[in-house]
Amino acid sequence: MLEDIDNTRKDIKDYIEVKIDLIRLHTAENLSRIFSSTPNTAVIGYLLFFVLLFLSFAAGYWFGSLLDSNELGFLLVAVFYLIILVIFLIFRKRIIEKPIIKAIMKLMFPKFSEDEKLL
């Protein structure tokens, strides 16, 4: 009887140790994915910024030539960005926050059922 209890206790202890090791492995895998994708995202973000910057200058000068005033051309581009900012501020939770939360949840808990709602 005592031997069965000792065997059960040992089995439970081994099971807990294996579960802890599994959690450590999943955490290491998820962190390595996050840290490996961060530099790629940063480089893409910087390049996208410069593309947008030069396209904005081109649009400003193009609208300026159409309106015979560079100031009005750049003002038109600025108003466009202001409208985009207002739309972003209104819909930021739906556009940014919820998809990021869902992506992180999916990354951290890959076996989470697709049928269950994350948010």
ABEGO torsion letter per residue (X at the ends): XAAAAAAAAAAAAAAAAAAAAAAAAAAAAAAAAAAAAAAAAAAAAAAAAAAAAAAAAAAAAAAAAAAGBAAAAAAAAAAAAAAAAAAAAAAAAAAAAAAAAAAAAAAABAABBAABBAX
